[in-house]
Amino acid sequence: MNYYTILNFEDSNPGAATGKVKGGRDPAKFGAGAAAAGTAQIYAKREATKGHAKMVFFPCQELIARDAGGTLSKDDVKDIRKHIEKSRTVVFVLHGKPDDTDEGFSTSGGSVCTFKQLGRLAKLLMPARDEIYRVSLVMCYGARCGNVRLNHEGMIPPGELASSFAYKFFRELCGARNIRMVAWTGAVSNDGDLKHTCENEDQVLYVDKKQEVAALQNSTQKQQIELEKAALLKRLNMSNADFGNNVMMKFANNPNAAPTNEVERFALRYIPYSPVRAQWMMNLFPDRNQTSNYGKLIYEFIGSQLVITNRYGATGGVAVNTELYRGGLI
């Protein structure tokens, strides 16, 4: 196989037009953002160091709309199909969100496609062949289940595995094309100098908690709990400074500390609304980090057998190359 073919769905191509789609080696010519350009750089380095294949980059965001509108023909994507047919690896680049397993998103945050739309277009772009296509879904949270707070370090129930964007996209393809696909459970860094790194569980849950806490700041719950705090401090004859320095900081520094009295029990309820909430959240998830050896799931369909494997495992979780599932399609 002769190519690493990068398909960028994250960024709009300023030069996009109807008719045939062309690609090249310089992502900047096709409106690529930092993430997509970083992915292209990763594969360009593999080309140089491993000598497996040549990297070629295609802007693809507009193709989804054209395909949905019935204005995209096989001849329009003839050049992409030619490169993909000769590819060792086909890379789909788009943004994901931890709480959405149905849609992929653009750099600007707008919806680009559903997993069904991406699967339909992928079948058009990927000619049928006997050799296995190595597909890389470079999408933050692509392999994460619908239950975002489920610990993905251990065994994952089949129903949860089937709820991810990655699995649903894979299922659209695996009956029609011979593919082996990888995707990640956390946010994926596309830094060309770092390779693909992925958030661990603490980092994913930290990001989720930050979003949850941010939504509370302009809520009616915040107004209510502030009134509760004022009434409690007045009744206990406690100053705001004393409450903040001596009570709140106890839990900001040690989120797992046990409350010993009424004011501390209230402090645990109040801390997501408090000025020390950022420090509390960082200490709530002390092991958050990003690593190149985490969060990668491998999807294969061999004969009539679906196999989903955790490539790297996790400390305290499953071992390296643990089969999470083997059986029929879920």
N, C-alpha and C positions, 0 to 999 in steps of 0.2 A: 504494500500500500504506500502511496506517495505523498499524502497530505495530512496535515492537521487543519481541518476546516472549522473556522470560528464563525458562528451565526449570532450576530448581535441583535437582540430584541429590546434592549434597554433604551437605546437612543434613536431619536429621529434623524434621518439622513437629509441634510439640507439640499442635497443634489438629487433626491429621489424623484423619479418621474415614471410615467407609465412605460410599458415596454420591457425590454430585457434588463436584467439586474446584473451588474458587474461588481467584482470584488478586487482585492489587491492585498499588498503586504503592509500598507500604512493605514492603520485605523483612523488617524486624524483626518484623512481625506473623506471619511464617511461619517463624520459627526460623532465619533465614539467618545463616550465619557471616560472618566478615570478607571472605573471598574472594568469595562469592556476592553479598554486599551491595556490594562494590567494583565488581563487574561491572555490577550494576544502576545504580550511580552513573555509571559510564562512559557507559552508554546514555542515562541521564537527561540527561547533559550534551550528548550529541549531539542529543537531542530539542530542547533549549533553543537550541543554537547553530546547528544545521543545519535545524531545522524539518521533518525528513523524516517523523517518526513519533512516536507516543506509546509510552512504555515501560510494560509491564505484566509483573508478576513472578508466577510460579507455583511453589509447592513441589511437587516431583515424586518425591522419593525413595521414598515409600510406593507410588507407582503401579507401580513395577517388580515389587514383591512381589505386588501385587494382580493385575497382568497375568499373572504366572507362575502364580498360583494360580487363574486363571480367574474371578476375582470382579470384574474391571473391565470395565464396559460402555462402549460408545460414548456413551451418554447421560450417564454419570458424568463424561466429559471433554468434554462439549458446549461448555462455556465456553472451555476451552483451544483446542479446534478452531476455534471462531469467531474467536478472536483470531489464531491462527496462519494461518488462511486469508487474513486481511487483512494479514499481516505482511510488512514489507520484509525483516526479518532475524529468524531464530530462533536463539537462543543456548542451547546445551546446556552446563551448568556441572557439572563433576565433577572429582575429584582423580585424578591419574595418578602412576605410579611409573616411573622410567627403565628398570627391569628387568622390567616386566610389560606386555605389549602385548595382553593378552586381556581384562583387567578394569579397571573404573573403581571408585574408592574414595570413601568418605565422609570428612568432616573428622576423624572419630574414628579413621580408618585401616582400617575394615572394608570388605569387598567390597560394592559396591552392585549391580553388574551386569556381565555380559559384553558384548562388542560386539554379539553376536547378540541378546541381550535388549534392549539399548538400541535396536537397529535395529527390532526387532519393535514396541516401544512407539512409536517415532518414526513408523512408518507408520500407527499408529492415531491419533496426535495430529495428523498433518499430512495434511489432506484433499488428494486429487489435484486439481491445477489446471494450467492451461497456463503461467502465469507461473513464472519460475524462483524457487525458494526460495533465499535467501542464508542459509546455515547457518554458524554459528560454533561450533566445538568448543573451548570454553575449558577446556582440560585440560592440566595440566603433562605434558610429554613425549608428548602425544597423537600427534604426527606423527613421533616418534622410532622408528627401526627396532629390530628385535629385537636386532641387534648394537649395543648402546648405545655402544660405543667407536668405532664407525665415524665418520669425519669427515664431518659433514653440511654442510660448507661447499662441497663440490664436487659433481660428478655422483654420483648414488646408483644402484646397480644396481637393475633392476626387481624382482628377488626381495626385496631389502631394503626397497624402497618398499612392497611388498605385505605386509610383516610388521608394520607399525605398526598400533596401535589405530585411528588415524584412517582409514587406507585400508580396513581391514576393516569399520569402521562405515559408511563411504561406500559400499562395495560392497553392503552390505545394503540401502541406500536407493536407489542411483542407477538401478536397473532399474525401480523402482516410482514414483519421484517425480522431478520435474525440479529438480535442485539444483546449486548451486555452493557448495562448502564450503571453509573455511579452518581450519587447525590449526597448532600450533607444535611445534618440535622440542625445546625446552627447557622449564624451569619458567617458568610465566607469572605475572607479577605482576598482581593485579587491583586495584591501588591506584586509586581513583577520580580521583586527581589526576595520575596518571602515564599513563593509558591502559593498553593491554595491552603490557607490556614482556616480553622473552624473554631467557633466558640465552644467551650465546654458547657456542661449543664448549669453550673453556677452563673456563668456569664449570660446564658439564655434567660434564666429565671430572673437575674438582675435587671436585664433590659425589660422583661415583662413587668416586673414590679415597678420600675421607673415609670412606665406608661400608665400603669394603674394608679400610682400615687399622683402623677401629674393631672390626671382627670379629676381627682378629688379636690384640687385647690380652688376651683370655682363652683363647687357643688353646694347644694343646700345642706348636705351633711356637715360641711366645714362650718357654715354659719351656726348650725345647731351645736356642734361640739365646742365652738368658741364660747357660746353662751354657757354651756355646762362648765367649762373651765373657769370662767369668771365667777360663777356661783360657788363652785367648789373652793377656790382659793379664798373667796370672801368668808365663807363659812369656817375654813380652817385658819383664817388670819395668816395666810402665806403670801409672800410677795411673788411677783412674776420672776424676779431674778432668782429667788430661792428655788422656785419650781423648775426653772430652766437649768440652773447650774448644778443643783443637787439631786434632782429627780430625773429630768429628761436625759441628762448626760450619762446617767447610769445605764440606760437602755440604748442610747446611741452608741456607747462604747461596747456594750455587751447585750446584743438583742435577745439572747437566750437567758438572761438573768430572770430569776423568779421574783414576782412582785410580793412584797411582804405586808402591804397595808392598802388602804383605800386609795390614797393619792397615787401610789405606784400602779395599781390596777387601772386607774384612769389614764395614767401616762402611757401605758401600752396601747390603749385605744387611740390616744391623741397623737402619738408620734408620727403617723403618716401625714399629718397636717402641720407638723411643727417646723420651726426653722432648722432643726437638726436632722430632718428626714434624710438628707443626702448622706450624712455620715452613718446614720442608722442602716441605710440600705447597703452601703459598701461593706459594713461589718456583718450584715445579714448573710452576704454571699462572699466570704473571704477567699474562696479558691477560684474565683473567676479568672479566666485567661483565654488565650487563643493559641492553638497549636496546630502543627501540620499533621499530627498523628491522632486526630480525633474526629468523630462524627461522620465518617464516611460509610454509607451503606451501598452494597453492590446488589443489583437486581439482574437475575438471569432466568430465562425460560428455556429449559432443555427438554426436548420431547414434549411431554405434557406436564412437566414438573417446574413449578415456580420455586426459585431458591433466592432467599434474601439473606445476605451475610453482613455482619458488622466487621468491617475490615480491620480496625485497629483495637477494638475492645475499649476497656476503660479501667483504671485503677479502682478497685472496689466493685466493678461491674463484671460484664462478660469478658471472656478471654479473646485474644486476637483471632480473627477469622471464625467467629462463632456464627453458626447458622441460626438465624432468628426464625426462619420459616422454611419448610420444604413441603410441597404438596401442590394441589390444584390451584388455579387462579382464585384469588380471594374475592 
